[in-house]
Structure formats: C-alpha cells, structure tokens
Amino acid sequence: MEEGLTPRQMAKGLLNGIPPSRPLFLPIVFSLGARVENVSLGMFLSNPTKISSSLRQMRSHLRVDGVACYFHPHLEVEALGATLQSIAEGQPPGLLWPQSAPKGELPEGLRSPEQAVQGGRIPVAVEVIRRMNSLANRDFLLMAAVTGPLTLAAQISGLDRREKGRGECLSISVQGFAASVLTGVTTAFLQAGADLIVILEEILPAQSAESYDSWVNLLAPTINVIRFYEALPVIQLTNAQGVLDHWTTIFQQQWDCVVSLPAAAMTLRHREGSLETCSAKLGISLPLEAFRPEPSGGKDELTFRPLGIPRCRYSIITTAGDIPPTTDMKCLLRIFGEVPRTFSNR
C-alpha cells in the first residue's frame, strides 16, 4: 500500500484532517455478489453467509480500498414496515404501508426507530458487517450505506418524483422521525464494526439559510455518532442538478465529513470555468454509465471513460450507485485498475 498506509489508516488520517496521498477508491459493488454466488438477488439479500462469501471473493480480485457490506435504497422503509411492490424493471418499487395516511404525513403503524433496527433486513446487514469485521489482519474498509433524512422522509411520506425534488414539501415531524431512524441504523452498523458510513441524500432543502440549517441539524446526530466510533462519515449527494442549484450554499457549510458530489455536476462547473478550489474532504461519485460495455470490434469492451471529469484532490472516489449485477467480473477488474491512476492526487 502506498507509503505503507493501509486504507483503514488512510481513513483514520482523513478523519483527523490529514489529506490522503491518493484518493480512497470505494466503488459500491454489492448486488454483483448474487451472480458470484449463483443465487437470485432476493435470496442473496437475505443471506449473510452468501453476502459475506461474495465480498471475500470479490475483495480478493478487485483493487479497491473497501467493500460495500450492504446496499439497498429501501432498506430503512422496509425495516419500518413497508412492503415493496415491484412496478417495472428499472423503476423504483412502490411502497405499501400497514395503514394508509395522507400524502406528506407519517403513516400509522410504523415501527419505532428503535424497533426498526431489528426489522426487515437490517439484522442481515449487521451480521454481514460483524462477520467481515472478524476477518484476521483486515486492512480494507467496511462500508455501509444509509438513506439521508430528507430522502427517507420523502419515501415515508409517499412523495412522487416531482415532489421529491422539493425538500420544503416534507413536514418537520416526518423529517425528525427519519433522522432518528437514520441515527439508529447507523449506530447498529458502527457497533458491528463499520469503518465508513455513506449517507445517500437525493433531496436537498429549499434554498434558504433556515432550511439548510435545519437539514444540517438533522444530519448532525448521525455524523457525530459516526465520528464517535472513529469511523469516516461521507454524505453522498446524488442529484446532480440539485447540487448545481445549491452549489454555493453547499460549499459555504463547514462540513465535518467528506462530501461526495456527482461527476456530472463537477464536470459542468469545470467546463464553465467556475470550479472552486477542491477541498481535502471532497469526494466524487462516478456515473454508472462510465462502467457499461460499448460495442467495439464486434464485442463488448468495458473501459473507463472519464467523460471530462476534472482532476482535483479528491479524498474518495465512489460510484453513483451499485455496480449492475450483470457486469462481467473480468471487465470490472480491468477497469478498476484504470480508475485510481486516472484520479491520482500526485
């Protein structure tokens, strides 16, 4: 490992304000494990033995600094009691709650934040982290993903895609409830041994100082508990247009965590010549499109295409989502060898 530091040591340094000599490469590779284990995704998501086995196998081949121990965009709402209803391939599932409620309100019959930690597949995720943490001489990071408070509040409230783009549609009570769930689930992951927590936030607050302060206050308990366990907090903002609209406000905040921004937003700001000096706590999430095969010479080849992404001093490099389970492992191995060199801090 470069300069004798392991990924875990680099993360500890970053936690203490020491910028890494190179970015930590932390792509989200999770559901591909179902293919590695030759089981259906549904069976895979509920089987900690299969998940742990696949992570060990993939880690031995992929040149990455950490593994995604669990990744599911609806993990928390399922734990609260929602039933996921498939709509169409490529579309997010519908959510059926135990009791209906007016849109924007908190449904009746939900599990409490304390009960949610034992609900759904959260115990599976906790067990996976615990098993991976027990590996001897582990030098790589254990990542776990949780849903940000505004995004989770929108899921609970039943807001549609158009309404989700406006954080002001969310009631204060639902936001507070979502933040409590977020902190509880995060604590369970940390107690099991997670080294890094990614908070996935699709929604940003209304463009007002008061709304932003409220959002930061919602995030604060979770970020504080992550740092208390000496793990690295990462907030990953997934909506490129929202990031562009809120760019100035985002960079005015004094973040006590790594902020990972979509590559599309970074690229556009770079092309406009308005990309500010990059922070030592800045991350970038690469689009999944950069990892898809392109027809070449009569066959599909998977090669990394930077797509004009600016070079900055990034702390971490991750992906905008879970690498598709249909991705060929050999191709992924080749491309994962290219990405770190493309974004070297040197």
Buried (B, 14 or more C-beta within 10 A) or exposed (E): EEEEBBBBBBBBBBBEEEBBEBBBBBBBBBBBBBBBBEBEEEEBBEBBEBBBBBBBBBBEEBEBBBBBBBBBBBBBBBBBBBEBEEEEEEEEBEBEBEEEBEEBBBBEEBBEBEBBBEBBBBBBBBBBBBBBBEBEEBEBBBBBBBBBBBBBBBBBBBBEEEBBBBBEBBEEEBBBBBBBBBBBBBBBBBEBBBBBBBBBBBBBBBEEEEBBEBBBEBBEBBBEBBBEBEBBBBBBBBBBEBBBBBBEBBBEEEBBBBBBBBBBBBBBBBEEEEBEEBBBBBBBBBBBEBBBBEEEEEEEEBEBBBEEBBEBBBBBBBBBBBBEBEBEBEBBBBBBEBBBEEBEBE
